[in-house]
Amino acid sequence: MPEPVPGAGYVLAALIVMFLVTVGLRAAPFAALARLRESDVVGYLGAAMPAGVMVILVMYTLRDVGPATWLPAVLGLAGTVAVHLWRRSAALSTVAGTAIYVLAGAFWS
């Protein structure tokens, strides 16, 4: 015999609980950030993490570079660094480095 369908009160209570949990989870990072904004640790991480993330991305990109693909990778990396030092724009340097890598890969292969 099938289970009876829950009543409207049960469904409404479940929806209210889901709503409260969702709102609470979305508000929690903002509440935590307000208290941590003046923290020395957060300031240090804000200054150090972009460079650390870039180092990890470069290492990940260059981990599989072999004899046939080293020149496009080096040219793309050099282009990315050069454009970033010139314009200080992460988006522009990423696009330029990718374009250089793709073009060098097309002509080197």
C-alpha positions in Angstrom: 0.0 0.0 0.0 1.5 3.4 -1.0 2.4 6.0 1.6 0.0 8.8 2.1 0.9 12.2 0.6 2.1 14.7 3.3 -0.3 17.4 4.2 0.0 21.1 3.2 1.3 22.0 6.7 4.2 19.6 6.3 5.1 20.8 2.8 4.9 24.5 4.0 7.1 23.8 7.0 9.7 22.1 4.8 9.7 25.0 2.4 10.1 27.5 5.2 13.1 25.5 6.6 14.7 25.3 3.1 14.2 29.1 2.7 15.8 29.9 6.0 18.8 27.6 5.4 19.3 29.0 1.9 19.1 32.6 3.1 21.4 31.8 6.1 24.0 30.2 3.9 24.0 33.1 1.4 24.3 35.7 4.2 27.0 33.9 6.2 30.0 34.9 4.0 29.0 38.6 4.2 28.6 38.4 8.0 32.0 36.7 8.3 33.7 39.2 5.9 32.5 42.1 7.9 34.3 40.9 10.9 37.5 39.8 9.0 37.9 42.9 6.9 40.3 44.5 9.3 42.3 41.3 10.0 46.0 41.2 9.3 45.7 37.7 8.0 43.1 38.6 5.4 45.2 41.6 4.3 48.2 39.4 3.8 46.2 36.8 1.9 44.7 39.5 -0.3 48.3 40.7 -1.2 50.0 37.3 -1.5 47.3 35.1 -3.1 47.2 36.6 -6.6 50.9 35.9 -7.1 50.6 32.4 -5.5 47.7 31.5 -7.8 49.6 32.7 -10.8 52.6 30.6 -9.9 50.4 27.5 -9.5 48.7 28.2 -12.9 52.1 28.6 -14.6 53.4 25.3 -13.0 50.2 23.5 -14.0 50.5 24.8 -17.6 54.2 24.0 -18.0 54.1 20.5 -16.3 53.5 18.6 -19.6 55.7 20.7 -21.9 57.7 18.4 -24.0 60.3 18.9 -26.8 57.6 19.6 -29.4 55.7 22.2 -27.4 58.3 24.1 -25.4 58.6 27.0 -27.8 54.9 27.9 -27.9 54.7 27.6 -24.1 57.7 29.8 -23.5 56.5 32.4 -26.1 53.0 32.5 -24.6 54.4 32.8 -21.1 56.7 35.6 -22.1 53.9 37.4 -24.0 51.7 37.1 -21.0 54.3 38.6 -18.6 55.2 41.3 -21.1 51.7 42.5 -21.7 50.9 42.4 -18.0 54.0 44.5 -17.1 53.0 46.9 -19.9 49.3 47.3 -19.2 48.7 45.8 -15.7 45.6 44.1 -16.9 45.0 40.5 -16.0 42.3 40.0 -18.7 44.3 41.6 -21.5 47.5 39.7 -20.6 45.6 36.4 -20.4 44.0 36.9 -23.8 47.3 38.1 -25.4 49.3 35.2 -23.9 46.7 32.7 -25.1 46.7 34.2 -28.6 50.5 34.1 -28.7 50.5 30.4 -27.5 47.9 29.4 -30.1 49.6 31.2 -33.0 53.0 29.8 -32.0 51.6 26.3 -31.6 50.0 26.5 -35.1 53.2 27.6 -36.7 55.7 25.5 -34.7 53.9 22.2 -35.0 
